[in-house]
Amino acid sequence: MDADAAFAPPAYRPGYEVVAEKILELIAELELRPGDRMPTENELAGRMGTSRTVVREAVKILSALGRVRAHKGRGLYVADDEGMLGASRWGGFFLPTDLDHVYMLFEFRRVQETAAARYAATRATPAELHTIETAAEMCREGHLTGQAALFDQGDDDFHTAVAAASHNQFLVAAVREARRLQRQSNIIGMHGTVGSHTAEAVDEHAALYQAIRRGNPEAAAVAAAAHVDRTLEDYRREIQRRVFG
């Protein structure tokens, strides 16, 4: 990371995002369980030192994540389902053999991973940079030694580490779930043959890591987008090969 980046002020975060994290911390602090009633929006606003409007936006995010459930006229409760970002909800509409669904998933991955990379470039700690670098090296070793399982593990660790370095738990959840669904489409729809551009992926990981280490958010976003786009190209080529021989 550049010296200037190390002393730069923290990147702007929307108030509702910060409040959403504080609400999760409060749930843990109060040891609330699924089904337990939470403080009201007004009470949360008072605790958080913010407006009810900001709290309401935070609650919308937490409802989508399946962490909070709002019952009209009854208040807020700790939820007991997985919400929009949970595996059961995504699994309800995603068909791993439907090419349109797969392409939409790549579009979604591109949005989430470029955002995560951009934030990681300004927020990554030295320890997180080390984790990203270690995962990239695991991918490289897996490629050079022909150990597909090692490469796959490193690939998962790399993308998860970049998302974690964004310091945004919603991006972490989205990136993890999107990658889980992509693995499902690879296994079910393509029988595990997709993702063969390991040599290029190793270089793409290195480019993304270097951009994050330098503290360059735009370069990181470009590198992340290029990596996802290259993976999609790989997928398209495999489909073309199977259909037209």
Rosetta blueprint (number, residue, H / E / L):
1 M L
2 D L
3 A H
4 D H
5 A H
6 A H
7 F L
8 A L
9 P L
10 P L
11 A L
12 Y L
13 R L
14 P L
15 G H
16 Y H
17 E H
18 V H
19 V H
20 A H
21 E H
22 K H
23 I H
24 L H
25 E H
26 L H
27 I H
28 A H
29 E H
30 L L
31 E L
32 L L
33 R L
34 P L
35 G L
36 D L
37 R E
38 M L
39 P L
40 T L
41 E H
42 N H
43 E H
44 L H
45 A H
46 G H
47 R H
48 M H
49 G L
50 T L
51 S L
52 R H
53 T H
54 V H
55 V H
56 R H
57 E H
58 A H
59 V H
60 K H
61 I H
62 L H
63 S H
64 A H
65 L L
66 G L
67 R L
68 V E
69 R E
70 A E
71 H E
72 K L
73 G L
74 R L
75 G E
76 L E
77 Y E
78 V E
79 A L
80 D L
81 D L
82 E L
83 G L
84 M L
85 L L
86 G L
87 A H
88 S H
89 R H
90 W H
91 G H
92 G L
93 F L
94 F L
95 L L
96 P L
97 T L
98 D L
99 L H
100 D H
101 H H
102 V H
103 Y H
104 M H
105 L H
106 F H
107 E H
108 F H
109 R H
110 R H
111 V H
112 Q H
113 E H
114 T H
115 A H
116 A H
117 A H
118 R H
119 Y H
120 A H
121 A H
122 T H
123 R H
124 A L
125 T L
126 P H
127 A H
128 E H
129 L H
130 H H
131 T H
132 I H
133 E H
134 T H
135 A H
136 A H
137 E H
138 M H
139 C H
140 R H
141 E H
142 G H
143 H H
144 L H
145 T H
146 G L
147 Q L
148 A H
149 A H
150 L H
151 F H
152 D H
153 Q H
154 G H
155 D H
156 D H
157 D H
158 F H
159 H H
160 T H
161 A H
162 V H
163 A H
164 A H
165 A H
166 S L
167 H L
168 N L
169 Q H
170 F H
171 L H
172 V H
173 A H
174 A H
175 V H
176 R H
177 E H
178 A H
179 R H
180 R H
181 L H
182 Q H
183 R H
184 Q H
185 S H
186 N H
187 I H
188 I H
189 G H
190 M L
191 H L
192 G L
193 T L
194 V L
195 G L
196 S L
197 H L
198 T H
199 A H
200 E H
201 A H
202 V H
203 D H
204 E H
205 H H
206 A H
207 A H
208 L H
209 Y H
210 Q H
211 A H
212 I H
213 R H
214 R L
215 G L
216 N L
217 P H
218 E H
219 A H
220 A H
221 A H
222 V H
223 A H
224 A H
225 A H
226 A H
227 H H
228 V H
229 D H
230 R H
231 T H
232 L H
233 E H
234 D H
235 Y H
236 R H
237 R H
238 E H
239 I H
240 Q H
241 R H
242 R H
243 V H
244 F H
245 G L
